[in-house]
Amino acid sequence: MYIEKVPNRNSRPAILLREGWREGRRTLKRTLANLTDWPAAQVEALRAVLKGDYHLLAPAPGFAIERTRPHGHVAAVLGTARRLGVERLLAPERHPERDAVMAMIVARILQPRSKLATARELRAATLTSTLGELLNLSDCDEELLYRAMDWLLPRQAQIEQVLARRHLKQGTLALYDVSSTYFEGRCCPLARYGYSRDGKADKLQITFGLLTNAEGCPVAVEVFEGNCTDPSTLASVIAKLRERFGLNRIVLVGDRGMITTARIREELAPAEGLEWITALRGPQIRQLVEGGALQLSLFDQRDLAEISHPNYPDERLIACRNPLMAAERARKRVELLDATERALGQIASATQRARNPLHGQARIALRVGAVMGRYKMRKHFRLTIEETGFSFSRDEQSIAREAALDGIYVVRTSVPAAALDADEAVRSYKRLAEVEQAFRSLKSVDLKVNSPSVGGAGARPCPAVHAGVLCRMAHARGAGAAPVR
């Protein structure tokens, strides 16, 4: 909102309170109130309030404004957290560590920053809001925040048990996935060089697994070494579900890279009452197609068909085809093939140029490897690298084999059809998108734990940070879980 003075030809200017917004490239505005009859001092006072220039306001007689502290955003977040019972979830009694944890949760939601910057925002001398006053942390320093994180870590198991009782029931779905973040520092015993999902392969990594209910409400989190593989974390979540949470009947949903055939055989199948839903990997789907078990004619009437195969005994296979996904995959492949071909053509031309030609198998191979590493199209090209030349061609058979699988995915599950029909099984697998949304909230949108500027992966043990922020997410988003029929 803003105040605008509109000239009138034959009368005094109109003073209008207006609101502006954008629609595409157009800027629109509308009038909210006519302030022409207001005294000039009152209009200027409102203009100062709208601009945030509180120091320009004239104090009432006998009063002087010494300091202003923003309060509304703090009251909204802290009040919501208290109504949700987050403080009681952390500890039943009030003490400095609990207040410090609450302050870090609220501060990270409002404006994610490092622990040092958060401590400055809470101290009386440098505060930027009323958060420090409301939680009696006016003399807070970064050491108190670090101690509070250490205080929170042993309470993680108790917090998760409370959340599990609230959001997980016998026979319900439990979603599980992992992500990673890069680490700035040298003091975390879990940080390792490993696969980076953030494109930071030169940084130490930390892997964390997130367990949620069917609606994507986070229930538990665990931090692993940065070089661990996704399937190796599955044993931990199974033990958590069955031993700590006491759930004897549960349906675990994980992606195709998490619940592998080996994990099914060694960890899931021996666990009585533990069912699962996952999907087949690309080579497994190709085997079904080449063996004739999966044919495109299955999708003539409907984009979903339930099949069986002797390689997957006591399992249900539900084949699905998404035409939109198929078209998108085809479009991307064409673009990547064209881009790869152009880059390889430049290398071939470089080997034939008259001045300073690119010669030597090693040098040519390095250039070719860089192109293939960038576009990931090596399997679709035939390459011939010689000492003084380079040639290439597309492998049309490889391209056709991949194109035949565009848009096709196969959900595999041990849940009987009487308990979960084919449509619901596919829908349950797609619920993993809710976990991805929680990861986005954790890493980028809201909490930004992977930003070095906010100290998301700081020098203290990171499980405490993740436990604190995820219990906030779980409690705030909480919704009941529906049992599998």
Buried (B, 14 or more C-beta within 10 A) or exposed (E): EEBBEEEEEEEEEBBBBBEEEEEEEEEEEEEEEEBBEBEEEEBBBBBBEEEEEEEEBEEEEEEEEEEEEBEEBBBEBBEEBEEBEBBEBBBEEEEBBBBBBBBBBBBBBBBBBBBEBBBBBBBEEEBBBBBBBBBEBEEBBBEBBBBBBEBBBEBBEEBBBBBBEBBBBEBBBBBBBBBBBBBBBEEBEBBBEBEBBBEBEEBBBBBBBBBBBBBBBBBBBBBBBBBBBBBEBBEBBBEBBBEEBEBEBBBBBBBBBBBBBEBBEEBBEEBEEBBBBBBBBEEBBBBBBEEEBBEEEBBEEEBBBBBEBEEBEEBBBBBBBBEEBBEEBBEEBEEBBEBBBEBBEEBBEBBEEEEEEBBBEEBBEEBBEEBBEEBEBBEBBEBEBEEEBBEBEBBEEBBEBBEEBBBBBBBBBBBEEEBBBBEBBBEBBEBBEBBBBBBEBBBEEBBBBBBBEBBBBBBBBBBBBBBBBBBBBBBBBBEBBEBBE
